Amino acid sequence: MTRDAILSPEAPPPSGGYSQGIRAGGFLFLSGQGPYDEGGHRVGESIADQVRQVLANLDAVARAAGGSLKDAVRVGIYISDMKHFDEMDGVYREAFMSLM
């Protein structure tokens, strides 16, 4: 099976030996993203701002592969503290409801 690395200049560069995304067998797998701009600088004062940046980064990588987050089948979220869940979930729901 052919695997193609995906790289978007609109998302932060990978900090290790991995790709922002891999296209394989008709699927696109995106690497985890953090709240960083395309220059690698941390952004966002609030959890909501950080979640918006993470989703924008994921969408940028998906678009670089010819897709978008609208095509997502599964998204995993890692959160540092469950006390931030409601704020994260509000942005997550807002983002994905607007894609439907």
All heavy atoms as an XYZ file, in Angstrom:
746
protein
N       0.856     -1.169      0.000
C       0.000      0.000      0.000
C       0.904      1.235      0.000
O       1.862      1.327      0.759
C      -0.895     -0.014      1.239
C      -1.700      1.244      1.395
S      -2.717      1.387      2.919
C      -3.245     -0.249      3.265
N       0.548      2.191     -0.820
C       1.277      3.447     -0.875
C       0.862      4.352      0.272
O      -0.318      4.457      0.586
C       0.994      4.168     -2.213
O       1.364      3.304     -3.274
C       1.761      5.455     -2.314
N       1.848      4.980      0.878
C       1.585      5.968      1.930
C       2.240      7.269      1.514
O       3.406      7.298      1.145
C       2.144      5.501      3.275
C       1.418      4.287      3.801
C       1.862      3.932      5.176
N       3.229      3.419      5.122
C       3.909      3.019      6.178
N       3.362      3.084      7.380
N       5.124      2.568      6.058
N       1.467      8.352      1.583
C       1.969      9.668      1.217
C       1.921     10.587      2.425
O       0.883     10.710      3.078
C       1.116     10.285      0.090
C       1.130      9.448     -1.173
O       2.230      9.080     -1.615
O       0.041      9.171     -1.712
N       3.049     11.236      2.703
C       3.105     12.203      3.796
C       2.409     13.490      3.376
O       2.516     13.917      2.232
C       4.558     12.496      4.166
N       1.689     14.089      4.293
C       0.978     15.345      4.067
C       1.611     16.410      4.950
O       1.837     16.183      6.141
C      -0.520     15.216      4.411
C      -1.155     14.049      3.661
C      -1.255     16.524      4.157
C      -1.130     14.155      2.151
N       1.871     17.571      4.375
C       2.443     18.681      5.127
C       1.742     19.970      4.713
O       1.631     20.256      3.525
C       3.946     18.789      4.840
C       4.708     19.820      5.661
C       4.698     19.457      7.140
C       6.147     19.914      5.168
N       1.255     20.716      5.685
C       0.599     21.997      5.418
C       1.433     23.134      5.987
O       1.777     23.107      7.176
C      -0.788     22.036      6.058
O      -1.320     23.355      5.971
N       1.712     24.152      5.185
C       2.419     25.313      5.712
C       1.541     26.166      6.639
O       2.037     27.048      7.324
C       2.803     26.098      4.450
C       1.799     25.691      3.426
C       1.442     24.267      3.753
N       0.237     25.870      6.681
C      -0.694     26.618      7.524
C      -0.813     26.040      8.931
O      -1.546     26.578      9.758
C      -2.074     26.645      6.869
C      -2.105     27.376      5.549
C      -3.476     27.317      4.900
O      -4.483     27.196      5.621
O      -3.525     27.371      3.666
N      -0.114     24.936      9.187
C      -0.128     24.305     10.510
C       1.307     24.270     11.035
O       2.257     24.371     10.258
C      -0.704     22.893     10.404
N       1.473     24.139     12.359
C       2.829     24.125     12.907
C       3.627     22.938     12.361
O       3.064     21.860     12.148
C       2.628     24.007     14.408
C       1.253     23.514     14.591
C       0.469     23.940     13.395
N       4.914     23.146     12.135
C       5.739     22.044     11.631
C       5.863     20.950     12.688
O       5.833     21.235     13.890
C       7.090     22.706     11.364
C       7.108     23.925     12.202
C       5.692     24.361     12.354
N       5.992     19.698     12.250
C       6.166     18.613     13.217
C       7.441     18.827     14.034
O       8.447     19.296     13.510
C       6.298     17.365     12.346
C       5.795     17.753     11.005
C       5.974     19.225     10.882
N       7.387     18.502     15.307
C       8.544     18.695     16.171
C       9.419     17.455     16.239
O      10.460     17.470     16.861
C       8.099     19.100     17.579
O       7.304     18.088     18.137
N       8.998     16.406     15.616
C       9.762     15.158     15.642
C       9.839     14.548     14.261
O       9.567     15.207     13.256
N      10.176     13.301     14.210
C      10.313     12.603     12.931
C       9.007     12.001     12.452
O       8.929     10.806     12.202
N       7.994     12.815     12.343
C       6.697     12.333     11.865
C       6.092     13.361     10.928
O       6.590     14.469     10.802
C       5.746     12.034     13.028
C       5.395     13.236     13.871
C       4.275     14.007     13.567
C       6.170     13.606     14.957
C       3.953     15.116     14.320
C       5.849     14.712     15.719
C       4.747     15.462     15.396
O       4.425     16.553     16.147
N       5.026     12.980     10.273
C       4.312     13.864      9.355
C       3.072     14.425     10.023
O       2.549     13.827     10.957
C       3.876     13.088      8.110
O       4.982     12.519      7.459
N       2.592     15.550      9.512
C       1.332     16.101     10.022
C       0.175     15.176      9.672
O      -0.819     15.124     10.361
C       1.078     17.475      9.426
C       2.054     18.521      9.876
C       1.886     19.796      9.077
O       1.511     19.775      7.905
N       2.175     20.931      9.703
N       0.314     14.473      8.574
C      -0.711     13.540      8.145
C      -0.129     12.502      7.209
O       0.924     12.710      6.604
N      -0.828     11.388      7.068
C      -0.455     10.316      6.141
C      -1.719      9.898      5.404
O      -2.752      9.639      6.024
C       0.116      9.085      6.891
C       1.421      9.424      7.592
C       0.285      7.902      5.943
C       2.613      9.573      6.682
N      -1.620      9.848      4.080
C      -2.713      9.317      3.259
C      -2.332      7.898      2.866
O      -1.238      7.677      2.345
C      -2.917     10.173      2.021
C      -4.094      9.723      1.182
C      -4.242     10.439     -0.135
N      -3.298     11.524     -0.285
C      -3.617     12.775     -0.600
N      -4.856     13.097     -0.815
N      -2.698     13.698     -0.737
N      -3.223      6.942      3.135
C      -2.959      5.548      2.817
C      -4.264      4.835      2.512
O      -5.222      4.944      3.280
C      -2.253      4.861      3.980
N      -4.304      4.139      1.400
C      -5.467      3.322      1.064
C      -6.788      4.072      1.058
O      -7.795      3.535      1.478
N      -6.798      5.303      0.609
C      -8.029      6.078      0.556
C      -8.410      6.734      1.874
O      -9.464      7.358      1.973
N      -7.584      6.579      2.894
C      -7.833      7.186      4.193
C      -6.777      8.247      4.482
O      -5.657      8.176      3.983
C      -7.784      6.132      5.315
C      -8.892      5.135      5.239
C      -8.689      3.911      4.633
C     -10.145      5.418      5.773
C      -9.706      2.981      4.554
C     -11.167      4.497      5.697
C     -10.952      3.274      5.086
N      -7.140      9.201      5.331
C      -6.214     10.221      5.777
C      -6.135     10.163      7.292
O      -7.158     10.231      7.976
C      -6.689     11.612      5.335
C      -5.859     12.790      5.816
C      -4.435     12.711      5.265
C      -6.520     14.094      5.402
N      -4.924     10.005      7.810
C      -4.686      9.956      9.249
C      -3.919     11.213      9.629
O      -2.853     11.475      9.062
C      -3.882      8.707      9.615
C      -4.582      7.431      9.245
C      -4.402      6.865      7.988
C      -5.441      6.816     10.140
C      -5.057      5.691      7.633
C      -6.107      5.646      9.791
C      -5.908      5.079      8.534
N      -4.461     11.981     10.564
C      -3.821     13.223     10.994
C      -3.125     13.019     12.324
O      -3.667     12.388     13.229
C      -4.858     14.339     11.140
C      -5.704     14.643      9.906
C      -6.677     15.768     10.209
C      -4.818     14.988      8.729
N      -1.929     13.573     12.441
C      -1.195     13.531     13.709
C      -1.816     14.517     14.684
O      -2.458     15.491     14.282
C       0.266     13.906     13.488
O       0.898     12.940     12.699
N      -1.591     14.278     15.957
C      -2.090     15.182     16.979
C      -1.545     16.589     16.800
O      -0.428     16.778     16.323
N      -2.331     17.548     17.163
C      -1.953     18.956     17.050
C      -2.108     19.617     18.408
O      -2.913     19.191     19.231
C      -2.842     19.684     16.039
C      -2.644     19.231     14.619
C      -1.330     19.725     14.036
O      -0.884     20.830     14.318
N      -0.701     18.895     13.231
N      -1.359     20.667     18.606
C      -1.464     21.460     19.822
C      -1.871     22.878     19.460
O      -2.040     23.202     18.277
N      -2.004     23.736     20.461
C      -2.443     25.114     20.204
C      -1.272     26.006     19.763
O      -0.859     26.913     20.460
C      -2.997     25.550     21.558
C      -2.177     24.785     22.550
C      -1.909     23.459     21.896
N      -0.734     25.689     18.589
C       0.413     26.417     18.052
C       0.083     26.961     16.669
O      -0.640     26.321     15.906
C       1.632     25.490     17.961
C       2.004     24.917     19.297
C       1.538     23.670     19.687
C       2.781     25.644     20.190
C       1.855     23.154     20.934
C       3.102     25.132     21.436
C       2.634     23.885     21.795
O       2.927     23.384     23.032
N       0.640     28.139     16.354
C       0.444     28.697     15.021
C       1.444     28.064     14.051
O       2.256     27.220     14.442
C       0.541     30.225     15.036
C       1.900     30.761     15.432
O       2.918     30.002     15.391
O       1.981     31.943     15.793
N       1.376     28.479     12.796
C       2.234     27.881     11.771
C       3.726     28.122     12.014
O       4.572     27.423     11.479
C       1.840     28.354     10.361
C       2.010     29.829     10.118
C       0.837     30.676     10.581
O      -0.178     30.144     11.050
O       0.957     31.916     10.471
N       4.045     29.082     12.864
C       5.429     29.340     13.232
C       5.890     28.535     14.432
O       7.046     28.623     14.846
N       4.984     27.767     15.021
C       5.319     26.945     16.170
C       5.182     27.648     17.504
O       5.612     27.123     18.531
N       4.535     28.818     17.513
C       4.352     29.575     18.751
C       3.008     29.232     19.397
O       1.980     29.211     18.711
C       4.412     31.077     18.471
C       5.689     31.485     17.824
N       5.795     31.686     16.471
C       6.922     31.688     18.334
C       7.032     32.013     16.170
N       7.749     32.017     17.293
N       3.024     28.997     20.692
C       1.782     28.684     21.422
C       0.850     29.891     21.384
O       1.284     31.019     21.577
C       2.104     28.317     22.863
C       0.897     27.781     23.594
C       1.284     27.365     25.009
N       0.114     26.884     25.681
C      -0.053     25.632     26.097
N       0.891     24.752     25.912
N      -1.155     25.270     26.711
N      -0.425     29.637     21.146
C      -1.412     30.709     21.061
C      -2.608     30.388     21.952
O      -2.818     29.250     22.337
C      -1.896     30.937     19.606
C      -0.745     31.338     18.714
C      -2.565     29.698     19.051
N      -3.396     31.407     22.262
C      -4.630     31.230     23.002
C      -4.451     31.355     24.498
O      -3.653     30.652     25.096
N      -5.212     32.261     25.063
C      -5.199     32.448     26.513
C      -6.188     31.517     27.204
O      -5.995     31.121     28.339
C      -5.544     33.902     26.858
C      -4.496     34.900     26.405
C      -3.178     34.726     27.137
O      -3.196     34.464     28.356
O      -2.133     34.837     26.477
N      -7.244     31.176     26.502
C      -8.283     30.328     27.095
C      -8.263     28.942     26.446
O      -7.695     28.749     25.372
C      -9.663     30.963     26.889
O     -10.000     30.934     25.512
N      -8.900     27.996     27.100
C      -9.052     26.650     26.531
C      -9.807     26.747     25.210
O      -9.439     26.107     24.232
C      -9.795     25.723     27.521
C      -8.957     25.499     28.786
C     -10.174     24.403     26.869
C      -7.630     24.804     28.547
N     -10.837     27.587     25.157
C     -11.617     27.743     23.925
C     -10.734     28.218     22.774
O     -10.802     27.680     21.661
C     -12.772     28.716     24.150
N      -9.886     29.216     23.027
C      -8.977     29.709     21.986
C      -8.017     28.612     21.536
O      -7.727     28.471     20.348
C      -8.157     30.894     22.496
C      -8.984     32.143     22.722
O     -10.093     32.253     22.161
O      -8.510     33.016     23.481
N      -7.526     27.837     22.491
C      -6.590     26.775     22.148
C      -7.260     25.676     21.341
O      -6.686     25.173     20.371
C      -5.953     26.224     23.421
C      -5.049     27.236     24.095
C      -4.471     26.743     25.398
O      -4.623     25.571     25.770
N      -3.799     27.627     26.105
N      -8.476     25.317     21.703
C      -9.207     24.285     20.954
C      -9.480     24.768     19.531
O      -9.322     24.006     18.575
C     -10.514     23.889     21.676
C     -11.377     22.995     20.803
C     -10.205     23.211     23.000
N      -9.859     26.031     19.376
C     -10.079     26.573     18.027
C      -8.816     26.475     17.181
O      -8.867     26.134     16.010
C     -10.562     28.014     18.108
C     -12.002     28.150     18.502
C     -12.515     29.597     18.418
N     -13.803     29.673     19.044
C     -14.005     30.016     20.327
N     -12.990     30.359     21.094
N     -15.225     30.043     20.824
N      -7.657     26.766     17.784
C      -6.389     26.682     17.050
C      -6.074     25.244     16.662
O      -5.655     24.973     15.540
C      -5.241     27.265     17.879
C      -3.918     27.280     17.138
C      -3.933     28.218     15.946
O      -4.350     29.371     16.079
N      -3.485     27.756     14.795
N      -6.280     24.315     17.572
C      -6.035     22.904     17.281
C      -6.915     22.448     16.120
O      -6.447     21.794     15.179
C      -6.270     22.029     18.529
C      -6.323     20.555     18.164
C      -5.198     22.294     19.569
N      -8.195     22.797     16.157
C      -9.097     22.400     15.078
C      -8.719     23.068     13.766
O      -8.801     22.438     12.697
C     -10.550     22.707     15.460
C     -11.108     21.870     16.614
C     -12.488     22.371     17.012
C     -11.146     20.392     16.257
N      -8.280     24.312     13.813
C      -7.821     24.998     12.596
C      -6.590     24.291     12.029
O      -6.461     24.132     10.805
C      -7.516     26.466     12.892
N      -5.682     23.865     12.899
C      -4.498     23.137     12.440
C      -4.880     21.822     11.780
O      -4.352     21.474     10.714
C      -3.548     22.869     13.615
C      -2.899     24.122     14.152
O      -2.881     25.161     13.511
N      -2.367     24.011     15.357
N      -5.767     21.080     12.415
C      -6.215     19.812     11.836
C      -6.877     20.030     10.485
O      -6.635     19.290      9.526
C      -7.166     19.097     12.793
C      -6.529     18.533     14.058
C      -7.606     18.099     15.043
C      -5.587     17.385     13.730
N      -7.706     21.061     10.389
C      -8.374     21.350      9.124
C      -7.363     21.751      8.053
O      -7.499     21.359      6.895
C      -9.431     22.439      9.309
C     -10.329     22.561      8.088
O     -10.919     21.538      7.670
O     -10.424     23.673      7.535
N      -6.327     22.494      8.428
C      -5.294     22.893      7.456
C      -4.583     21.675      6.883
O      -4.342     21.603      5.669
C      -4.287     23.832      8.122
N      -4.277     20.708      7.721
C      -3.617     19.495      7.242
C      -4.581     18.694      6.361
O      -4.196     18.203      5.293
C      -3.084     18.649      8.417
C      -2.452     17.360      7.897
C      -2.084     19.447      9.245
N      -5.834     18.587      6.779
C      -6.817     17.872      5.964
C      -6.986     18.545      4.602
O      -7.054     17.872      3.572
C      -8.163     17.799      6.695
N      -7.029     19.877      4.586
C      -7.156     20.600      3.313
C      -5.935     20.406      2.421
O      -6.060     20.315      1.205
C      -7.429     22.081      3.551
C      -8.867     22.351      4.005
C      -9.206     23.833      4.144
N      -8.557     24.421      5.309
C      -7.523     25.261      5.273
N      -7.011     25.664      4.123
N      -6.988     25.722      6.393
N      -4.752     20.305      3.030
C      -3.533     20.068      2.252
C      -3.593     18.720      1.534
O      -2.938     18.530      0.511
C      -2.301     20.131      3.159
N      -4.403     17.814      2.069
C      -4.572     16.497      1.454
C      -5.790     16.440      0.539
O      -6.118     15.390      0.005
C      -4.700     15.440      2.544
N      -6.490     17.581      0.406
C      -7.675     17.612     -0.456
C      -8.971     17.328      0.269
O     -10.004     17.125     -0.368
N      -8.955     17.328      1.586
C     -10.165     17.071      2.363
C     -10.476     18.226      3.284
O     -10.085     19.365      3.030
N     -11.178     17.932      4.369
C     -11.470     18.912      5.409
C     -11.927     18.144      6.642
O     -12.155     16.932      6.577
C     -12.555     19.900      4.973
O     -13.835     19.328      5.099
N     -12.085     18.840      7.742
C     -12.600     18.178      8.936
C     -14.032     17.689      8.733
O     -14.498     16.823      9.471
C     -12.531     19.106     10.149
C     -11.168     19.217     10.813
C     -11.255     20.070     12.076
C     -10.573     17.871     11.144
N     -14.698     18.203      7.735
C     -16.055     17.737      7.425
C     -16.045     16.244      7.073
O     -17.029     15.553      7.246
C     -16.652     18.559      6.285
C     -18.086     18.248      5.987
C     -18.658     19.187      4.965
C     -20.139     18.899      4.790
N     -20.798     19.895      3.978
N     -14.900     15.766      6.604
C     -14.764     14.361      6.218
C     -14.356     13.459      7.385
O     -14.224     12.245      7.210
C     -13.710     14.231      5.106
C     -14.046     15.074      3.890
O     -15.220     15.065      3.466
O     -13.140     15.747      3.369
N     -14.143     14.033      8.569
C     -13.649     13.256      9.712
C     -14.637     12.176     10.124
O     -15.855     12.394     10.163
C     -13.361     14.178     10.896
N     -14.106     11.023     10.453
C     -14.901      9.912     10.952
C     -14.710      9.760     12.461
O     -15.633      9.446     13.184
C     -14.498      8.595     10.240
C     -15.201      7.399     10.837
C     -14.778      8.707      8.747
N     -13.494     10.014     12.921
C     -13.190      9.905     14.344
C     -12.186     10.991     14.720
O     -11.241     11.238     13.986
C     -12.574      8.549     14.656
C     -12.228      8.378     16.112
C     -11.358      7.152     16.351
N     -11.043      6.983     17.755
C     -10.104      7.661     18.398
N      -9.395      8.574     17.777
N      -9.868      7.452     19.673
N     -12.408     11.600     15.877
C     -11.482     12.595     16.409
C     -11.266     12.266     17.884
O     -12.220     12.129     18.633
C     -12.049     14.034     16.279
C     -11.102     15.040     16.907
C     -12.312     14.380     14.820
N     -10.010     12.122     18.267
C      -9.678     11.869     19.670
C      -9.216     13.154     20.325
O      -8.516     13.946     19.705
N      -9.623     13.361     21.543
C      -9.263     14.565     22.284
C      -8.513     14.155     23.553
O      -8.952     13.258     24.271
C     -10.532     15.358     22.702
C     -11.338     15.809     21.510
C     -10.172     16.525     23.610
C     -10.723     16.938     20.742
N      -7.415     14.801     23.811
C      -6.688     14.637     25.069
C      -6.746     15.974     25.793
O      -6.415     17.001     25.223
C      -5.239     14.214     24.810
C      -5.163     12.856     24.167
C      -5.104     12.733     22.795
C      -5.192     11.699     24.937
C      -5.063     11.489     22.187
C      -5.156     10.450     24.345
C      -5.089     10.354     22.968
O      -5.054      9.128     22.383
N      -7.172     15.940     27.020
C      -7.357     17.169     27.781
C      -6.576     17.052     29.091
O      -6.536     15.978     29.697
C      -8.870     17.434     27.998
C      -9.105     18.823     28.527
C      -9.510     16.377     28.845
C     -10.559     19.266     28.383
N      -5.922     18.120     29.485
C      -5.036     18.082     30.650
C      -5.789     17.971     31.977
O      -5.256     17.451     32.949
C      -4.139     19.315     30.682
O      -4.925     20.488     30.799
N      -7.024     18.447     31.992
C      -7.796     18.422     33.237
C      -9.281     18.432     32.874
O      -9.715     19.281     32.088
C      -7.455     19.658     34.083
C      -7.979     19.571     35.502
O      -9.150     19.153     35.685
O      -7.232     19.923     36.417
N     -10.030     17.518     33.434
C     -11.447     17.413     33.103
C     -12.245     18.662     33.484
O     -13.352     18.852     32.997
C     -12.061     16.170     33.753
C     -11.636     14.872     33.081
S     -12.028     14.832     31.307
C     -13.805     14.718     31.352
N     -11.685     19.525     34.313
C     -12.395     20.762     34.651
C     -12.546     21.655     33.408
O     -13.376     22.556     33.402
C     -11.696     21.516     35.777
C     -10.375     22.159     35.399
C      -9.736     22.869     36.571
C      -8.414     23.499     36.176
N      -7.704     24.068     37.290
N     -11.766     21.384     32.362
C     -11.842     22.161     31.120
C     -12.781     21.535     30.088
O     -12.942     22.072     29.003
C     -10.459     22.288     30.479
C      -9.438     22.919     31.357
N      -9.582     24.177     31.899
C      -8.252     22.455     31.801
C      -8.520     24.463     32.635
N      -7.703     23.429     32.602
N     -13.381     20.399     30.451
C     -14.177     19.655     29.465
C     -15.303     20.478     28.863
O     -15.477     20.499     27.645
C     -14.743     18.365     30.070
C     -15.535     17.587     29.058
C     -14.898     16.766     28.150
C     -16.923     17.711     28.991
C     -15.623     16.059     27.188
C     -17.654     17.022     28.038
C     -17.005     16.193     27.134
N     -16.115     21.138     29.681
C     -17.269     21.871     29.156
C     -16.848     22.961     28.180
O     -17.486     23.144     27.134
C     -18.111     22.468     30.283
C     -18.869     21.407     31.070
O     -19.069     20.287     30.548
O     -19.259     21.692     32.220
N     -15.768     23.670     28.496
C     -15.295     24.730     27.603
C     -14.789     24.131     26.287
O     -15.109     24.622     25.205
C     -14.180     25.522     28.287
C     -13.727     26.733     27.503
C     -12.702     27.570     28.250
O     -12.277     27.212     29.371
O     -12.307     28.603     27.684
N     -14.027     23.035     26.388
C     -13.540     22.356     25.186
C     -14.709     21.823     24.368
O     -14.770     22.008     23.157
C     -12.604     21.206     25.593
C     -12.061     20.353     24.435
S     -13.169     19.093     23.748
C     -13.545     18.091     25.149
N     -15.641     21.177     25.027
C     -16.767     20.550     24.341
C     -17.643     21.577     23.625
O     -18.146     21.305     22.537
C     -17.596     19.741     25.341
C     -18.622     18.864     24.656
O     -18.229     18.087     23.754
O     -19.812     18.963     25.011
N     -17.802     22.752     24.211
C     -18.595     23.795     23.558
C     -17.993     24.206     22.229
O     -18.701     24.342     21.223
N     -16.680     24.389     22.183
C     -16.004     24.758     20.933
C     -16.047     23.600     19.952
O     -16.301     23.780     18.764
C     -14.545     25.183     21.205
C     -13.800     25.436     19.908
C     -14.510     26.410     22.086
N     -15.809     22.394     20.445
C     -15.837     21.190     19.614
C     -17.205     21.038     18.938
O     -17.296     20.840     17.734
C     -15.523     19.994     20.509
C     -15.418     18.670     19.800
C     -14.218     18.258     19.239
C     -16.502     17.831     19.727
C     -14.117     17.031     18.604
C     -16.418     16.607     19.106
C     -15.225     16.208     18.541
O     -15.133     15.002     17.911
N     -18.273     21.159     19.720
C     -19.629     21.027     19.173
C     -19.912     22.140     18.161
O     -20.474     21.888     17.090
C     -20.669     21.085     20.290
C     -20.725     19.856     21.130
C     -21.655     20.064     22.327
N     -21.685     18.922     23.177
C     -22.600     17.937     23.096
N     -23.548     18.024     22.196
N     -22.556     16.931     23.914
N     -19.522     23.369     18.504
C     -19.714     24.501     17.599
C     -19.003     24.247     16.260
O     -19.582     24.445     15.200
C     -19.143     25.730     18.287
C     -19.114     26.986     17.467
C     -18.383     28.089     18.235
O     -18.918     28.571     19.246
O     -17.250     28.441     17.826
N     -17.785     23.780     16.327
C     -17.000     23.548     15.118
C     -17.601     22.445     14.266
O     -17.766     22.607     13.059
C     -15.558     23.217     15.482
N     -17.929     21.314     14.875
C     -18.408     20.199     14.082
C     -19.864     20.356     13.645
O     -20.237     19.849     12.582
C     -18.152     18.865     14.797
C     -16.720     18.433     14.637
C     -15.776     18.783     15.581
C     -16.321     17.739     13.513
C     -14.444     18.419     15.412
C     -14.999     17.373     13.329
C     -14.065     17.719     14.279
N     -20.672     21.070     14.406
C     -22.050     21.331     13.966
C     -22.039     22.236     12.742
O     -22.870     22.097     11.863
C     -22.882     21.937     15.092
C     -23.143     20.972     16.237
S     -23.951     19.437     15.730
C     -25.621     20.007     15.549
N     -21.092     23.164     12.684
C     -21.029     24.063     11.524
C     -20.547     23.342     10.279
O     -20.749     23.816      9.169
C     -20.110     25.261     11.824
O     -18.764     24.853     11.865
N     -19.932     22.171     10.451
C     -19.442     21.401      9.303
C     -20.500     20.497      8.716
O     -20.330     19.964      7.631
C     -18.221     20.563      9.723
C     -16.977     21.338     10.127
C     -15.940     20.388     10.714
C     -16.409     22.101      8.950
N     -21.582     20.281      9.460
C     -22.603     19.327      9.004
C     -23.500     19.941      7.964
O     -23.709     21.039      7.798
C     -23.402     18.829     10.180
C     -22.501     18.137     11.197
S     -23.414     17.374     12.500
C     -23.305     15.682     11.937
